[in-house]
Amino acid sequence: MEVVSILSFLAAAIVLTIMPGPDNLFVLAQSIAKGKKAGISTALGLCTGLIVHISAVTAGLSAVIYQSAVVFSIIKYAGAAYLLFLAYKSFREKNSPFNLTSADTLNYSALYKRGIIMNLLNPKVSLFFLAFLPQFVNYHSGHVSLQMLTYGILFLLQALLLFTLISIFAEKAGSFIRKNPRVSSKINFIQGSLFTLIGLKIAFSQR
């Protein structure tokens, strides 16, 4: 693995991570509604899910998902249904004002698990790594699986860093929103709308 290849990979990974997508929108929604700790807990869950996807690519399991329309569809629709369920829960509380006291007692473990489930139920993540990682592998150097695993870990680390930064800035936006009573009462509606957007994005995704 050459330094130039690693730097090129990191540059591409950063651009892809900050582009609007299911993962960063999910972190954004949690951070605005519940604060940076909630966003970071969710990000840790998402990145734990990435470990599974990266391992699947390294082991060649992602190719199975790509080749099987049935498997891809089952995972895709399960992920979309899960996010639409979260949206439904948010819409049910759309007129409830944000409560800072309840924010201090959030179950961060539940948010971590939510991040894992959301990521695992998005088959596009495995297919993304299946298409993305091999572009930077030096096949003449051998140890192809190890190279892909290394690139996958680098992607995970930069994603966790960027998700953390997103959480911090989103919390500041959330603090501004909470100071405005009219907007604060709509924060669950905003979160539900984001969940709906992510769910539909996954539902209509193609292999």
LUMBA-20948 format. One line per field, with one value per residue (C-alpha): residue number from 1; residue in one letter; y, z, x. Coordinates in Angstrom, 1 decimal, always signed. Each point is the difference from the previous one (the first is absolute). Layout:
# LUMBA-20948
seq	(NUM,...)
type	(a,...)
c2	(Y,...)
c3	(Z,...)
c1	(X,...)
This chain:
# LUMBA-20948
seq	(1,2,3,4,5,6,7,8,9,10,11,12,13,14,15,16,17,18,19,20,21,22,23,24,25,26,27,28,29,30,31,32,33,34,35,36,37,38,39,40,41,42,43,44,45,46,47,48,49,50,51,52,53,54,55,56,57,58,59,60,61,62,63,64,65,66,67,68,69,70,71,72,73,74,75,76,77,78,79,80,81,82,83,84,85,86,87,88,89,90,91,92,93,94,95,96,97,98,99,100,101,102,103,104,105,106,107,108,109,110,111,112,113,114,115,116,117,118,119,120,121,122,123,124,125,126,127,128,129,130,131,132,133,134,135,136,137,138,139,140,141,142,143,144,145,146,147,148,149,150,151,152,153,154,155,156,157,158,159,160,161,162,163,164,165,166,167,168,169,170,171,172,173,174,175,176,177,178,179,180,181,182,183,184,185,186,187,188,189,190,191,192,193,194,195,196,197,198,199,200,201,202,203,204,205,206,207)
type	(m,e,v,v,s,i,l,s,f,l,a,a,a,i,v,l,t,i,m,p,g,p,d,n,l,f,v,l,a,q,s,i,a,k,g,k,k,a,g,i,s,t,a,l,g,l,c,t,g,l,i,v,h,i,s,a,v,t,a,g,l,s,a,v,i,y,q,s,a,v,v,f,s,i,i,k,y,a,g,a,a,y,l,l,f,l,a,y,k,s,f,r,e,k,n,s,p,f,n,l,t,s,a,d,t,l,n,y,s,a,l,y,k,r,g,i,i,m,n,l,l,n,p,k,v,s,l,f,f,l,a,f,l,p,q,f,v,n,y,h,s,g,h,v,s,l,q,m,l,t,y,g,i,l,f,l,l,q,a,l,l,l,f,t,l,i,s,i,f,a,e,k,a,g,s,f,i,r,k,n,p,r,v,s,s,k,i,n,f,i,q,g,s,l,f,t,l,i,g,l,k,i,a,f,s,q,r)
c2	(+0.0,+3.3,+3.2,+1.7,-2.7,+0.4,+3.8,-0.2,-2.5,+2.2,+3.0,-1.9,-1.5,+3.4,+1.4,-3.0,+0.1,+3.7,-0.3,-0.2,-3.6,-2.3,-0.2,+3.6,+1.1,-2.5,+1.4,+3.5,-0.8,-1.5,+2.8,+2.8,-1.7,-1.4,+1.5,-0.9,-3.0,-1.6,+0.7,-1.5,-3.0,-0.5,+0.5,-2.7,-2.3,+0.8,-0.5,-3.4,-0.9,+1.0,-2.6,-2.7,+1.4,+0.3,-3.5,-1.2,+1.6,-1.4,-3.5,+0.4,-0.2,+3.4,-1.6,-2.4,+3.0,+1.6,-3.2,-0.8,+2.4,-1.7,+0.4,+3.6,+0.8,-1.6,+1.9,+3.2,+0.0,-1.1,+3.1,+2.3,-1.4,+0.5,+3.7,+0.7,-1.5,+2.4,+2.8,-1.0,+0.1,+3.5,+1.3,-1.3,+2.4,+2.8,+2.6,-1.0,+2.6,-1.1,-0.8,+0.7,-2.1,-3.1,+0.7,-0.5,-3.5,-1.3,-3.7,+0.4,-3.8,-0.1,+2.7,-2.0,-3.1,+2.1,+1.0,-3.5,-1.2,+2.9,-0.7,-3.8,+0.4,+2.1,-2.4,+3.0,+0.3,-3.4,+0.6,+3.4,-1.6,-2.8,+2.6,+2.6,-1.9,-2.1,+3.2,+0.8,-3.5,-0.8,-3.5,-0.4,+0.3,-2.9,-0.3,+1.4,-0.8,+1.7,+3.1,+0.2,-0.5,+2.8,+2.4,-0.9,+0.8,+3.3,+0.8,-0.9,+2.3,+3.0,-0.6,-0.1,+3.3,+1.8,-1.4,+1.3,+3.5,-0.1,-0.9,+3.0,+2.5,-1.5,+0.4,+3.7,+0.2,-1.9,+2.4,+2.9,-1.7,-0.8,+3.7,+0.7,-1.5,-0.1,-1.9,-2.1,-1.4,-1.3,-1.7,-3.5,+0.8,+1.0,-3.2,-2.1,+1.7,-0.9,-3.6,-0.1,+1.4,-2.6,-2.9,+0.9,+0.5,-3.6,-1.4,+1.4,-0.8,-2.3,-2.5)
c3	(+0.0,-1.2,+1.9,-3.1,-0.2,+3.7,-0.3,-3.1,+1.8,+3.0,-2.2,-1.8,+3.2,+1.7,-3.0,-0.1,+3.8,+0.1,-3.0,+1.1,+0.6,+2.4,+2.6,+0.5,-0.3,+2.7,+2.3,-0.8,+1.0,+3.3,+0.8,-0.7,+2.0,+2.9,+0.1,-1.0,+2.4,-1.7,-3.4,+1.0,+1.5,-3.3,-2.0,+2.1,-0.8,-3.7,-0.1,+1.8,-2.8,-2.4,+1.5,-1.0,-3.6,-0.3,+1.2,-2.5,-2.9,+1.1,+0.3,-3.3,+1.5,-1.5,-3.4,+1.1,+0.8,-3.3,-2.0,+1.9,-0.7,+2.6,+2.8,-1.0,+0.0,+3.4,+1.7,-1.8,+0.9,+3.6,+0.4,-1.6,+2.2,+3.1,-0.8,-0.9,+3.4,+1.7,-2.1,+1.1,+3.7,-0.5,-1.8,+2.9,+2.3,-2.6,+2.3,+3.1,+1.0,+0.4,+3.6,+1.2,+3.1,-2.0,-2.2,+3.0,+0.6,-3.5,-0.5,-2.0,-0.2,-1.9,-2.4,-0.6,-0.8,-2.2,-2.0,-0.5,-1.1,-2.4,-1.7,-0.2,-1.7,-2.7,-2.7,-2.0,+2.5,-0.8,-3.7,+0.4,+1.6,-2.6,-2.7,+1.8,+1.8,-2.9,-1.9,+2.4,+0.4,-1.5,-1.4,-0.8,+3.6,+1.1,+3.3,-1.7,+2.8,+2.6,-2.2,-0.3,+3.8,+0.6,-2.3,+1.7,+3.4,-1.3,-1.4,+3.4,+2.0,-2.2,-0.1,+3.8,+0.2,-2.4,+1.6,+3.3,-1.5,-1.6,+3.5,+1.6,-2.6,-0.2,+3.8,-0.3,-2.7,+2.4,+2.8,-2.2,-1.0,+3.7,+0.9,-2.5,+1.5,-3.3,-1.7,+3.1,+0.0,-3.6,+0.7,+0.0,-3.3,-1.4,+1.2,-1.3,-3.4,-0.2,+1.0,-2.8,-2.5,+0.9,+0.0,-3.4,-1.3,+1.0,-1.2,-3.5,-0.3,-2.7,+0.0)
c1	(+0.0,+1.6,-0.4,-1.4,-2.7,-0.9,-0.2,-2.2,-2.2,-0.4,-0.8,-2.7,-1.3,-0.4,-1.9,-2.3,-0.6,-1.0,-2.4,-3.6,-0.8,-2.0,+2.8,+0.9,-3.7,-0.8,+2.8,-1.2,-3.6,+1.0,+2.5,-2.5,-2.8,+2.0,+3.5,+3.5,+0.3,-3.0,+1.5,+3.4,-1.7,-1.9,+3.2,+1.8,-2.9,+0.2,+3.8,-0.5,-2.3,+2.8,+2.2,-2.5,-0.2,+3.8,+0.4,-2.6,+1.8,+3.3,-1.5,-1.8,-3.5,-1.1,+0.2,-2.7,-2.3,+0.8,-0.8,-3.2,-2.9,-2.1,+2.6,+0.6,-3.7,-0.7,+2.8,-0.9,-3.7,+0.7,+2.3,-2.6,-2.8,+2.2,+0.7,-3.6,-1.0,+2.4,-1.6,-3.4,+1.1,+1.4,-3.2,-2.1,+1.9,+0.2,-1.7,+2.0,+2.6,+3.6,+0.7,+3.6,-0.5,-0.9,+3.0,+2.3,-1.5,+0.1,+0.8,+3.1,+0.3,-3.3,+1.2,+3.2,-2.1,-2.2,+3.0,+1.2,-3.5,-0.4,+3.4,-0.4,-3.4,+1.5,+1.4,+1.3,+2.8,+1.5,-0.4,+1.7,+3.0,+0.0,+0.3,+2.1,+2.8,+1.4,+0.8,+2.8,+1.4,+3.5,-0.5,+3.6,+1.0,-2.2,-1.9,-3.1,-2.4,+2.4,+0.2,-3.8,-0.3,+2.5,-1.8,-3.2,+1.3,+1.4,-3.5,-1.6,+2.4,-0.5,-3.8,-0.1,+2.0,-2.2,-3.2,+1.3,+0.5,-3.4,-1.5,+1.8,-1.2,-3.5,-0.3,+0.7,-2.7,-2.3,+0.8,-1.0,-3.2,-0.9,+0.3,-2.9,-3.2,-1.8,+2.8,+0.8,-3.5,+0.6,+3.3,-1.6,-1.7,+3.4,+1.6,-2.9,+0.3,+3.7,-0.7,-2.7,+2.4,+2.7,-2.5,-1.3,+3.5,+0.8,-3.3,+0.5,+3.7,+1.2,+2.8)
